[in-house]
Amino acid sequence: MFRSLPQTEGDVLVSGLAAEVSVERDRDGLVRIRAENEPDLYRALGFVHAQERLWQMDFMRRTASGRLSEVVGEATIRHDRFFRTLGFRRVAEANLEHLDPETRAALDAYAEGVNAFLESRTGPLPVEFQILRYEPEPWSAVDSLLWGRVMALRLSDNWRSELSRARLAGRFSPDKIAALWPSYPEDGPLTLQGRASLVDQFVAEQLSHLLPPWLEPTGASNAWAVAGSRTTSGLPILANDPHLSLDSPGVWMLARLEAPGLTLAGATAPGVPFLIVGHNERLAWGLTTTHSDTQDFFIQRLMADDPSSYESPEGALPFRTRDEVIRVRGGDAQRLVVRETRHGPVMSDVIPSGSAGTDAVLALSWPALRKDDRTADALYGINHAKDWAAFRDALRQFHSPQQNFLYADVDGNIAFIAPARVPIRRAGDGQHPVPGWDGAFDWIGFVPFEELPVSVNPRSGVLINANNKIVPDSYPHLIAVDWPAPYRAERIEAALNVAGGSHSVGDSVILQQDIVASGMKRILPRLLAMEPGSQRAREALTMIRSWDLRMHRNAPEPLIVQAWIWALTREILADELGSSYRDFVEGGLYTVERLISDDSPWCDDVTTEAVESCDDQIAVALDSALDLLSDRFGSDMTSWRWGEAHVARFRHPVFSRIPVIGGLLTKRLETDGGSDTVNRASPRLGGAPETLFENVHGAGFRAVYDLEDLDRSRFMIATGQSGSPLSGLYGSLSERWRDGLTVSLGPETWAVAEQLMLRPAPQ
């Protein structure tokens, strides 16, 4: 099996190359590719990605194409139904026809590099292929575009919040529902009120939980740009750490790419020829998720006398249909009839019999499903941009998903922009499934690019985004109603203000590791005001009162407080929402703040005759949390440690399911931080008691860019460069990632450990 590891030294003949390409690796497997022309650079990157991450790439395209069941079996049929209905592969095929020739050429060259590896390899395929007993098909430009559609799905969560609200409409009052989404206005209308019966509750719940764990929408990140007037160098510093689920192999692979006229360094994504986040010779950029609302479910009412048609403002319209055949390993092929409406695909059909016998279906509108999406052109453009004007112009084609770009360049400029196709609605706020039959809630266009949020060289000298609200209430367009908590942004802002004009690259590296849970300041006074009912509770409160709010892995207080808040959420919500109560607490601590307000209607336990107050529930929750922790970690509270529960387990999608081997190949790390610390490390809040509070979501990539000398920029990824569990580079960076250490991609610090020469194969 070890023969499946890549060749990293010597010479390899590669078809399609115009000239020799040098591929250097240092002792950490960091890659430096030097080519004599740009197409060869993309060919070499495709070759290297295939060497290190071929199965990850194939798994991605099979997932996005709805073809997992061909190699996995019946367990993934529901996922295949979902992706076939979305039609990602059909969308990507259409997108390809709209791209600029330069982008298309880069995608084709990359595919040639991947296929050259498949043709030239002499050893066996990566072990995942051997276990699942199949071989990969040739790579294509369409496969690379699928990565962008999958990432758009991971970074777009409004479709699930709409379904969550639909599941509550008609059961609870608007005010009571509003408490679960803190940013929703107290008097906000509920469009769905009175129409709840048209949304099948079973379908809504099933759709909410349909995605596999590795694709669960997870949007959170930090980024800040500090102008030269506030740095020690006199030139900007840009920091960025995108957050995704902590899996293995991770999303990112670090690389430095060089060709005449182009130098790129940062995070590449296996399957894609472009640098996703990083820097070129003159500028750097980072990304955070906007959390904008660019998805709407439309309720399409069927014609009473013809269920093959649905109501529209123009009268009856027939569904557009296509047949999809899902081949199933070890089973019979399944036929799926995908229906589409003027608003988009009918997603309720994903659930078998989900739309049968109903008078209405749910159709999804989403810019990421448009045939003319040119986001790949935008990535190519920003890789090649030399100044802010060119960078901004390239982002005109960044169509989906909406992201916040933070920018800095060697001329001293810093900037922020949030490009995307953001829908303009005729009516409504995008929070609930809406009627699709009368046109009242139709989209009537997209926010013009010139009117999207942007800021260039602000007087403050600082730009910050940590998924916080990006526009004031006076902004003329609806970006979103729900915004994540401001805690991380507030903490970053406070730290940068303290620095004044002396901020350094090292300061940004340290700030990315900050583990102060500043949001706790808002809720702890309310919790600590309770009257303890036992000596154990009094001891816990004494410990918490002296806590410094740092979510340190060796401290007991973070564990006690996290368990207390978890138990409090359960006590308040489970009596009315059942075991799925966690689906409705998207705001985390931000939501709990509201749930325990004096007039909260949620605190009463409806299963008892007494009327419980929030204080009652706070006291009960503390005792419940202490019981849970005592059972798991013993009775001595002073010996408890946050890190013992808050473990990051980097699980492989295949090997983690194999007894014994799965445990041996799963990287396990005790970690600091929490959901609302700058060093974001979100704990698991469901599942088996022994997995409660595991670290499941955080900064898979960190970078701090030094615009005085971009080659001195700092980087780190959460796992390792290799996707093979047999490699010493699989998970090799994890401890350094956890401890806040960094690596360099600059040539001055580069120490070549291995060099592979890719040479043109004879024609």
Secondary structure, 3 states (H helix, E strand, C coil): CHHHCCCCCEEEEECCCCCCEEEEECCCCCEEEEECCHHHHHHHHHHHHHHHHHHHHHHHHHHHHCCCHHHHCHHHHHHHHHHHHHCHHHHHHHHHCCCCHHHHHHHHHHHHHHHHHHHHCCCCCCHHHHHHCCCCCCCCHHHHHHHHHHHHHHCCCHHHHHHHHHHHECCECHHHHHCCCCCCCCCCCCCCCCCHHHCCHHHHHHHHCCCCHHHCCCCEEEEEEECHHHECCCCCEEEEEEEEECECCCCCEEEEEEECCEEEEEEECCCCCCEEEEECCCEEEEEEECCCCCCEEEEEEEECCEEEEEEECCEEEECEEEEEEECCCCCCCEEEEEEECCCCEEHHHHCCCCCCCCCEEEEEECHHHCCCCCHHHHHHHHHHCCCHHHHHHHHHHCCCCCEEEEEEECCCCEEEECCCCCEEECCCCCCCCEECCCCCCCEEEECCHHHCCEEECCCCCEEEECCCCCCCCCCCCCCCCCCCCCHHHHHHHHHHHHHCCCECHHHHHHHCCCCECCCHHHHHHHHHCCCCCCHHHHHHHHHHHCCCCECCCCCCHHHHHHHHHHHHHHHHHHHHHHHHHHHHCCCCHHHHHHHCCCCCCCCCCCCCCCCCCHHHHHHHHHHHHHHHHHHHHCCCHHHCCHHHHCEEEEECCCHHHCCCHHHHCCEEEECCCECCCCCEEEECCCCCHHHCCCEEEEECEEEEEECCCHHHCEEEECCCCCCCCCCCCCCCCHHHHHCCCCECCCHHHCCCCEEEEEEECCC
